[in-house]
């Protein structure tokens, strides 16, 4: 998994409307990139709704929110519409970005081993450098933690 202090790899993915979005287009703004396992599941819905509930505060601080999973564009669109999500959801069906950030990992649940997305959040500065990583983020507290970190961050 990528660590704070390195530059995030640039990428281009499709959003919930089918538009291509490139990470580098947000240079000059802080960016929260949060990776989550699956649309319309309980934990992922709570996390997305928490970000939605704080979106005006992120906007006020000039912060872009990007949610990424391996779900399809169509799935993201359904998720965004159903829960009125006002931020960008990106589809990484080929898992290229998930792997580049190191969040596609072996997971164990109920004794079964499988590959999947480890819920993680990366906060990027205005130059695209990772300034904070929330590994194994909690769906109910992650959005507030990211906002609090951004508001208290002092560039060295």
Secondary structure, 3 states (H helix, E strand, C coil): CCCCCCECCCCEEEECCCCEEEHHHHCCCEEEEEECCCCCCHHHHHHHHHHHHHHHHHHHCCEEEEEEECCCHHHHHHHHHHCCCCCEEEECCCCHHHHHHCCEEEEEECCEEEEEECCEEEEECCCCEEEEEECCCCCCCHHHHHHHHHHHCCCC
